């Protein structure tokens, strides 16, 4: 027994010391990441995806001082991965971060955005979902984790690819999205489609990390509505096989307050059993 | 399924042994019914959609000789305002089996543990905060000859109803010289020393950064006690650990805590210093708030209990702070002019905390991701005042039935850092934007024992602040009706709030009933918005109004 103690101590100590410290001399990777955006091509009026894409849903608020840091993380992702990233800024969550007052008069919240936040149990801002991974226990990701998760997701082969075609009637402000999605992998669980409209380049006040109010902050990718509802519609109860194609069309009357030229459709194909997004896509409302 | 089997296995020994009093249970349940208060919260932004929120737990422990097992069931339907809303739902969050035999102590499942003062490892629970970073894995503790004690831990930490992605492993060795050299004790010398090593593993994927997947930290400590003087010091070092907390810088962290104290009859003196530099250590580099902390950075300021002063608590600044504390307690002897018949207790306490020096790197940057972050001279103070505290009290017992205490406080409180959570790097880049509030307060407390065995205790508090919450006054009266029933009424009047509409009262009435191990508390009133801290770790408390009920019992 006496020697057993020393033996266990030796084994445990050896394990710790030989496996426990990664001292990094060069923090930045040598092979500088140069994004080459080959994620989609335009054929006629139709955007045709050729690679996997990742949606990053950023739950944010104009009175949340750390939220601009998350927006910065989105911009970094955008510069790294281009249109392989589908960002969506959903103003929802704790009302002391998202509510309006004299300093922050514009209400960016929406009922559908609130419903999405409630569904995913968003309890703090800024908080995000990357491809809605790891639901229901650890799906909420802080912005510092987004780039690594995105990187991992993009390294995988696409499981489905969208072809998107948008139409817009500026007189009636009617927007139409025609989609076609082809499975690149077999799916066995129920497949759902969710469709959202987002708007960018909105100038409105934002509380900044230094507690100052930036009156001319440019809000991007702001979630505006969900024509099919916050969680969308079922398109296949039993999944589908490689090569199977699902088509559809969604129509939405754009709110007069929205700038159609800065709006985009966002579409998700997801596995309803775990809410994991199989493939997202986006295209301009006003092509 | 494995969990059910595990629970069943734990329950088998329970059958038929309940009469042997080897099963212990602790049960607590808290609930609050929230009322809309348009004065406290005009826009209703803090008012929950769910009117009644409640949470509770039941901890069962079974002991049979050398063997112990236990489990804790928790329920949040839904979690009360101010607690981390990551607590949703219910489940068994803590279960373990432990054997202690001869010099061995082995635990599998969940456990809490601490190495030294916790600078590199402390797994603990603080229910008042909603903090629980329990380990789930195994722990071995053994004693060797000559006063050597060794601990080894391996596992993952709790995060609400899930676990951290990162794995924590650590070892601690402590040597008590007195066990090897008993003669030391005869001369009044007690000496121990120890060393710890902790490492975490978390996968690291980043398109730009080479992230360290294994991050190690070590610490050394000593403790010497000689004729009333006790001196304890711990120093810790952590290798590069880019994280959300430090803005993904690669600077190693370090921490030093040293405390010397002296005590003899009627006199106690304590002095401590602390320097923390980039010592946030979590099992998830992206963790926030108080999720998944591996270590604990002990505070060096006095936790205040009087309500008006407690509204300005100090929270340890994990990215860097330097400061210290000095405290002296003196009991004026009985029979002296100041001491009177029963003696008088005098107490003075002071604490300070500042930012550390964070000078720019050679390339002119500071705090940038992927760099060493900054340069810091070890004992040089940074420009940002975090906290100052000077307080004193005189406590005198006038008779067997009456005693009083008067206390004075002068605080400097950096609202921008401690209340708003703005980091020191941001302040360095925006000098002069922080708001340091000066608070002066006085508290008079009296306690009277009545002839019928009842007790009356009252507090009168008054604080003056040059901003933030402004001036406040408070009165409290607590009536212990008998040994199992206490009624308390208090009101805080924030008459000097800078915003006229917030110059309001915060009344609270509470009734506490004791019945053996059972405690029931019912309260009704307004809760002021603030920050609640335990041990330098804090959470934000939103304003609320309503009826609260709390039940605690043990079986």
Boltz contact constraints between the chains, C-beta under 6 A:
constraints:
  - contact:
      token1: [A, 5]
      token2: [B, 142]
      max_distance: 6.0
  - contact:
      token1: [A, 12]
      token2: [B, 152]
      max_distance: 6.0
  - contact:
      token1: [A, 16]
      token2: [B, 171]
      max_distance: 6.0
  - contact:
      token1: [A, 16]
      token2: [B, 197]
      max_distance: 6.0
  - contact:
      token1: [A, 20]
      token2: [B, 199]
      max_distance: 6.0
  - contact:
      token1: [A, 20]
      token2: [B, 214]
      max_distance: 6.0
  - contact:
      token1: [A, 20]
      token2: [B, 216]
      max_distance: 6.0
  - contact:
      token1: [A, 21]
      token2: [B, 214]
      max_distance: 6.0
  - contact:
      token1: [A, 21]
      token2: [B, 216]
      max_distance: 6.0
  - contact:
      token1: [A, 21]
      token2: [B, 239]
      max_distance: 6.0
  - contact:
      token1: [A, 22]
      token2: [B, 212]
      max_distance: 6.0
  - contact:
      token1: [A, 22]
      token2: [B, 213]
      max_distance: 6.0
  - contact:
      token1: [A, 22]
      token2: [B, 214]
      max_distance: 6.0
  - contact:
      token1: [A, 23]
      token2: [B, 239]
      max_distance: 6.0
  - contact:
      token1: [A, 24]
      token2: [B, 210]
      max_distance: 6.0
  - contact:
      token1: [A, 24]
      token2: [B, 212]
      max_distance: 6.0
  - contact:
      token1: [A, 24]
      token2: [B, 240]
      max_distance: 6.0
  - contact:
      token1: [A, 24]
      token2: [B, 250]
      max_distance: 6.0
  - contact:
      token1: [A, 27]
      token2: [B, 209]
      max_distance: 6.0
  - contact:
      token1: [A, 27]
      token2: [B, 210]
      max_distance: 6.0
  - contact:
      token1: [A, 27]
      token2: [B, 250]
      max_distance: 6.0
  - contact:
      token1: [A, 27]
      token2: [B, 370]
      max_distance: 6.0
  - contact:
      token1: [A, 28]
      token2: [B, 370]
      max_distance: 6.0
  - contact:
      token1: [A, 29]
      token2: [B, 210]
      max_distance: 6.0
  - contact:
      token1: [A, 33]
      token2: [B, 207]
      max_distance: 6.0
  - contact:
      token1: [A, 80]
      token2: [B, 207]
      max_distance: 6.0
  - contact:
      token1: [A, 95]
      token2: [B, 45]
      max_distance: 6.0
  - contact:
      token1: [A, 96]
      token2: [B, 45]
      max_distance: 6.0
  - contact:
      token1: [A, 99]
      token2: [B, 45]
      max_distance: 6.0
  - contact:
      token1: [A, 121]
      token2: [B, 88]
      max_distance: 6.0
  - contact:
      token1: [A, 123]
      token2: [B, 85]
      max_distance: 6.0
  - contact:
      token1: [A, 123]
      token2: [B, 86]
      max_distance: 6.0
  - contact:
      token1: [A, 137]
      token2: [B, 162]
      max_distance: 6.0
  - contact:
      token1: [A, 138]
      token2: [B, 162]
      max_distance: 6.0
  - contact:
      token1: [A, 142]
      token2: [B, 244]
      max_distance: 6.0
  - contact:
      token1: [A, 142]
      token2: [B, 286]
      max_distance: 6.0
  - contact:
      token1: [A, 142]
      token2: [B, 288]
      max_distance: 6.0
  - contact:
      token1: [A, 144]
      token2: [B, 244]
      max_distance: 6.0
  - contact:
      token1: [A, 144]
      token2: [B, 286]
      max_distance: 6.0
  - contact:
      token1: [A, 145]
      token2: [B, 286]
      max_distance: 6.0
  - contact:
      token1: [A, 147]
      token2: [B, 206]
      max_distance: 6.0
  - contact:
      token1: [A, 147]
      token2: [B, 207]
      max_distance: 6.0
  - contact:
      token1: [A, 148]
      token2: [B, 205]
      max_distance: 6.0
  - contact:
      token1: [A, 148]
      token2: [B, 206]
      max_distance: 6.0
  - contact:
      token1: [A, 151]
      token2: [B, 205]
      max_distance: 6.0
  - contact:
      token1: [A, 151]
      token2: [B, 207]
      max_distance: 6.0
  - contact:
      token1: [A, 152]
      token2: [B, 205]
      max_distance: 6.0
  - contact:
      token1: [A, 209]
      token2: [B, 426]
      max_distance: 6.0
  - contact:
      token1: [A, 210]
      token2: [B, 426]
      max_distance: 6.0
  - contact:
      token1: [A, 210]
      token2: [B, 430]
      max_distance: 6.0
  - contact:
      token1: [A, 211]
      token2: [B, 420]
      max_distance: 6.0
  - contact:
      token1: [A, 211]
      token2: [B, 422]
      max_distance: 6.0
